[in-house]
Amino acid sequence: MQKIVKKIFSAPAIRLKTLVVIEVVTLLLVSLGGLFYYTRKALVEESKMDAEQRLEGTVQHVDNILLTIEQTAGNVYYAMLENLDRPERIKDYCRRMVECNTNIVGCVIAFKPDYYPEKEMFINYVFRKEYNSPELIVSDDPVNIPYTQQKWYSETMTTCRPSWLDPGQYHEYKTGQAIAYCLPIIDRNSECVGVIAVGLSINMLSQIILGNKPSPNSYSVLLAHDGSYIIHPNREKLTGKTIFEHTEIAESPSAMSAVKSMLKGETGNMSFKMDDFTWYLFYKPFVRNNLPGRHLNALKWSIATVYPKSDIFGEYNHLVLHVLGIVLIALLVFYMFCKRAIKKQMKPLIYLTESAERIAEGHYDETIPNVKRDDEIGVFYKHFQDMQKALAAHVAKLEEQRATMTGHHEKLQKMAQQMQDDNQVKTTFLHNITNKMIAPAESLSNSVDILCDRYENITLAEANKEIDNIKQQSENILELLSHKFDASTNNTGKEASHE
């Protein structure tokens, strides 16, 4: 029986459990999908805000260093103007420039040819032995190219305006590449007579900019206006080539688009593919603070932070996997809980099914076990119990009526059989009496016929004889009928006494 019940209820139970699980999974997936979508979006926004803040902080940090160099150069410059006619003091000012600011790795002061009559070419150069070393080296122009042909000098003399030069436009002896702040020297006649060039080591800038590392595999770069790298974690790229000349950039249209946007001085972020990886680029132009008395030449630099996608979404992806694992375990537990709960909820239905089967088999008086339920199933179960009790009472009454009807039926059968037997007796009686009355009746009839036919010429003796015969035959018939009547009366009395 239990197998039958399980067979009956297995399919609906499975459907019910499956339906509940599907609805819960659908609701859970929609909720998790929305959660993951907005979490992913929030991660990008958070990374964007973090990158913007870090980039802004880095720009401010670098700009503060540039400002200190500009201020140091300006202070020494105004002190030197009082002693332009004393060339022997120029070297001291050059040394003081480097000593006063630890960010300065070298300083060169050069005047136009024949400015000092005793010297056709006048230049003083002081630089640190190492970019972070306090030891200074004093030298004349350390390169083979005349300073008048070098860009830091020629451009400043031409524009007669302070400016910052990109790497490659200023040669820093022994201390590696540098960017230079160039300040024109204006004499009392408002004539540009020379140039002060103060060097800031690229190594120092690299420590600041490359220190902007929001994630383990991210890095920051600084681009010049022509697209060449000023700062890059891979020193092999600091060759003066533009970014478009690097193969990995040139072969990635999305990377090219990002670089072009940077060189236009735009602020933003975008993703691009390079070396089979997806990267996120956050960039902004390098904008210096506009302070009173500060000359702002257009640097047209751009600073950017590059994130590999795995750094932004790595923890997110791990979180997604962990959440999915937890969800799967939770769904399994939920499925087992549903299975148990549904089995408990359907237990009264199983009892009802078993009882219905027993009732269908004719067991109307079996007691249905009670269940403690106040819900719809409990109400239905109670009504089913009441129905079963009413049905049992009705069936008992029907059984009683059936027994009574059976008794009446048996009596009627006996009475019908008795009537049939009586009819048979009557038929036999009539048959027997008829057979026995034939001869007397014929004799009686013959005597009557003779008397009627020969009454005119029959003799008295013959007539008396026929009359005697008629009398005799009539007595015989009466005796026969009287005997049969007595026999029939006795049989009827015996049957009545038996009943």
N, C-alpha and C positions, 0 to 999 in steps of 0.2 A: 504493500500500500504506500509506504513512504517513497518508493521509487516512482510510483505513479504520480504522487503529489509533486515530487521534485521535477518530474517530466512536465507536469502541467504548469508549474510555477517557474521553472528555470528560464524559459524564454522571456516572459514578462519581467522577471526580476533582472535579468541581464539587460533588457531594453531599458528598464527604469534606471539601473545603475549607470549604463552607458549614457543615457540622456542627461542624467545629473552631472556626470563627469564632463561630458561635452559642453554643457552650459557653463560649468565652473571654469573649464579650461578656456573656453571662448572669452568669458569675462576676464579671466586672469591674463590671457594673452593681450587682449585689448588694453587692459590697465598697464601691463608691463611694457607693451609697445609704446603707449603714450609716455610712460615714465622714462623708458630708454631714449625715446626721441627727444624729449625735452631735456633729459640729462646730457645727451650728446650735444645738443644745441647749447646748453649751459656751459659745457666743457669748452666748446669753441669760444664762446663769449668770454669765459673766464680766462682762457689762454690769451685771447685778444687783449683783454684789459690788463692782464699781467704783463704781456709783451709790451703794450703801450707804456705802462708805468715804468717798466724796466728800461725801455728804450729812452723814455723821457729822462729818467734818472741818470742813465749813462750819458746822454747828450749834455745834461746839466753838469755832470762831473767833468767831462772833457772840456766843456765850455769854460768852466771855472778855471781849469788849468790854462786854457788859452788866454783867459782874461788876466791871470796872474802874470803870464809871460808878457802880455801886452803892457800891463801896468809897470812891470819891472823894466821893460825896454823903454817905456815913456819916462820913468823916473831917471834912469841913467842918461837918457837922451837929453833931458832938460839940464841935467848937471854938466853934461859934456859940452853943451852949446857955449858955456862960459869959457871953455878952454880949447876952442877949435884952432886957435893960433898956436897951440902948444902940442905938437904931434907926439911928443914923448909921453904925454898923459893918456893918449888914446888907448894904449895897451892896458893901462890900469882900469880904464872904464870897461874895456872888453873883459878883463878878468872879473871885475866887480859884477858884471852882468851875470856871469856863470855862477859866481859864489853866492849871490843874493837869492837865487832861486834854484832849488834842487831839481826842478822839472826841466831846467835848461841844460842841455848836454853840450852845447857849443855856441859860440858867438863869433861873428866876424864883422869887423868894421872896415869899410873900404871907401876911399875917396876917388873922385874922378882923376884921371891922369893930370899931372902937373899942378894939382891943387896946392901941394907944397913944393916950392921951387927946388928944394934940395933933393926931392924924390919924385921921379917920374910916375911910378906906380906905388901907391901907399895902401897897405892892407895889414891888419892885425887879426890874428886868429887864435882863440883860446878854446880848448875843448877838453872834455873829461877823458881820462884814459879808458874808462868803461862808462857806459851810460849812467850807471848808478854809483860811480866811484867819486870820492872827494878829491882824488889826485887830478891836477890840471896840467895840461901841456900847452905851452905857448909856441906859436909857429907863424911863419909867414904863410902865404897861400899854399896849401899842401898839394894842390893838383897841378897837372901840367897845362891845363887850359887857362889862359889868362882870365882873371875874374871879370874883366870888362866884357867877356864873351859868354859869361855864365848868366843863366836866366834870372836868378834871384837879383842880380845887379842890374842887368840891362832893362828888365821890365819895370823895376822900381824907379830907375832913373827916368824912364820914358813916361810913366804915369804920374810919378811924383806923389804917390798916395800909399798909405800903409796897406799891406795885404798879406794874406797867408798863401803860401805856395804848396802845391801838392808834392808828394814824394817824387824824386827824380829831378826836381827843379832846383834842388839844393843839395850840395855834396857835403856830407859830414864826415870828417876824417876819422877813420878807425871805429867810430861808434855806430856804424851802420846807417841805414836809411833814416831820414828824418823829414819832418815838415818844418818849414821855416816861416817865422814872422818877420817880414821885411819892412823896415821903417826908413823913409827917406830923411836925409839930413839936410835941413834948410838953414842956410846962413842968414846973417843979418840983412843981406840984400834980397832975401826971399828967393834965393837961387838954390836949386837942388845940387848939392856938392858931393853927396856921398850916400851910402846905404849902411844901415845896421841890420844884420840878419841874425836872428836868434833861432837856434834849432831845438825842436822838441822830438825826442827819439820815438821812432815807431814802436820800439820794444816797450816803452812805457805806455803808449796808447794801447798797445795790444793787451797789456795786463789789465787795463781798465775795461776795454770793450769785450775782450774774450772772457773777462770775468763775469760778464752778463750771460750767465748760463742757467736758464730757468729749469732745464731738465738735463738728465745725464748725457743725452746724445745731441742736444741742441748746440748751436753756436751762433755768434754774431759776426757781422761783417760791416765794413765801412767802405763805401764806394766813392771814388772821385767823380767829378762832373763828366769825365769822358768814359766812364764805365770801368776804369781800372781799379783793382783792389788796393785800398790803403791798408786795411786790416783784414786778415783772413787767417783762420787757424792753421791752414796748410801754407807754409812759407814758400813752397814751390810755385804758388800762384802769384806771389808778390814780385812779378817780373816786369811789370809795366804794361803788360798786354791788357787789352780791354776784356771785359767779361764775355763779350760776344766771340772772342777768339778761342775760348775754352770749349773743347769738343762736347763735353757733357751738357753744356748750356745750349750750344748751337743746335744740338740734336733734339732738344726738347722744346716744342712750340710753346707749351704752357710756361716753362721757365723763361723763355725769351719774352713772353708777354709780361711776366712779373718784373723782369729787369727793366724793360722799357717804361713800365709804370713808375718804377723807382726813379729812373733818370729824368722823368718829367717833373719830379719834385712832389709826387702825390703821396698821400698817406692812405694806408689800407692794409688788406691782407688777402691772400689767395693761396690756393693749393696748386701744386704742379708736380709732375712726374719727372724723375731723373734717376738714372741708374737703376731702373726697375723698382724704385721706391716712391712712395707718395710723401711729399713734404708740404709743410705749411709755412708760408713766408709772411711775416709781419714787418712792415717797413714804414719809415717816415723820413722826411728831409731833415738834415742837420741844421737846425735853426739856432743861431746864437741870440743871447739876450741883448736887447737894445737898451743900452745904458747911456746916460749923458756923457758926451765927450768921446764915446767909443765909435771908431770908424768900422762900419760893417760892410766889408766887401763881400760879394756874393760867392760863398764857398761852393755852393751847388753839390755838397756832399749828401749822401744818403746812408742812413744806418738801418740795418735790418737784423732781425733774429729769425733763424731758420730752425723749425722743429720737424723732426721726422714724425710721421703720423703715429708711429708706435709709442712715442713719448707722450703724446696728448691722449691717445685712446688706449694705451697699453693697460693701465690700471682699470680703465672703463671696461675693456674687453675681458679682463680677468674677473671683474665684478659681475659682468653679464654671465660668464660661464659659471661662477659660483652661485649666482642667483638662479640660473636655469637648473643647476644641480639641486639646489635647495627646493626649487619649485617641483622638480620631478619627484624628489623624495616626499615632499608635502602632498603631491597628487597621489602618490602610491599610498601614503598613510590615509589620505582622504578617501581614496577608493576602498581601502579596507574598512575604514570607519563607516562609509556608506553601505558597504556590503553587510556589515554587522547590524547597522541601524535599520536598513531595509528588511533584513531577515527578521529582526525583532518586530518591525512594524507589520510585516506580512504574516507573522505567526498566527494571529486570529483568523486570517484568510485561509491559512493552511488547515486550521481546525474546522473551519466552515466547509472547506472542500472535502475533507475526510467525512464530515457528518453528512454532507449532501450525497456523497457516494454511498454511505451506509443506508441513508434513507431511500436512495434509488434502488438499493438491493432489498428493501423491505423491512429494514430494522428501524421502525418508527419510534420505538420506545427507548432508544439508547440516550443516555444523558450527555448533553454537550458540556464540556468543561468550561468553567467561568474564566473570564479575563478581566483584569483591572484596567479598563480603558474608558476615558470620558470623551474621546473625540468621536468623529463621524464613524470610524470603524467600530468603536465600542458600542455606539448606538445601533449600528447595523447588526452587530453581533448579538446584542440584546434582543432586537426584533426577531432575528433568526431563531434564537432560543425560544422566544414566545411562540413563534410560528411552529417550531418543532413540537412543543408541548401541546399546542392546539391540535396539530395534525395527529399526534399520538392519541389524544383523547377522542378525536373524531374517528380514527381508525379503530379504536377499542369499541366505540359505540357501534360502528359498522360491523365489527366482528360479532358483537352480541346480537345485532339484528340478523346477521347472516346465520348464526346458530339457530335463532328462533325460526327463521324462514326455512332452514334445513329440516327442522323438526316437523313443521307444517307440511313441507314438501314430502317427507317420508310418509306422513299420515295420508296425505292425498294419494300418494302412490299405492299405499295399501288398500285404500278405499277403491281406487280405480281397479286394482287387481281383483278385489272382492266382487265389484260390480261385473267385471269381466267373467269371473268364475260363476256368478249367479246367472248371468246371461247364458253362459255355456250350459248350466244346469237346466235352465228353463228351456233352452233349445233341445237339449237331450230329452227332457221330460215331455215336451210337446211331440218330439219325434217318436218317443216310445209309446206314448198314449195314443198317438195317431195310428201307429202300426197295429196296436192291439185293438183299437176300435174299428178298424177297417172291416174285419169279418162279421162282428155283430151288426155293424151298421149296414153292411151289404145284405145280410140276412134279413134285417129289419126292413130294409128298403124293398127287398124281393117280396116279402110278405105283404107289405103295403101295396105294392104294384099288383099283386095277384088279387087282393081284395078290391082294389079300384078297377081292375080290368074285367074281373069275372063276377062282380057283385050280383049280376042278374041270374046267372045260371050256376053259381057255386053252391055246393051243398052245405048244409049246416055243419056237418062234421068237418068238412074241409075248411070252412070259415073259422070254426072254433080252433082247429089246428093252427091256422095262420095267426089267429089272435093270440093263442098261447105262445107261439113262436115270437110274436112281437113283444109280448109281455116278458118272455124269458130274455130276449136280447136286450130289452130296455133295462131289465134288472142287472144283466151282465155289464152293460155300459155304466150304470149307476155305481155298481160295486167297484168297477175298475177306477172310475173317477174318484170315488171316496177313498179307495186305497192309496192312490197317487197323491191325493190332497193331504192325507194323514202323514205320508212319508215326507212330503215337502215341508209340512209344518214342523215335524220333528227335526229335520236338518237345519231349518232356520233358527229354531230355538237353541240348538247346540252351538251354532256359530255365534249367536248373540251371547251365550254364556261364556264362550271362549274370549270374546272381545272384552 
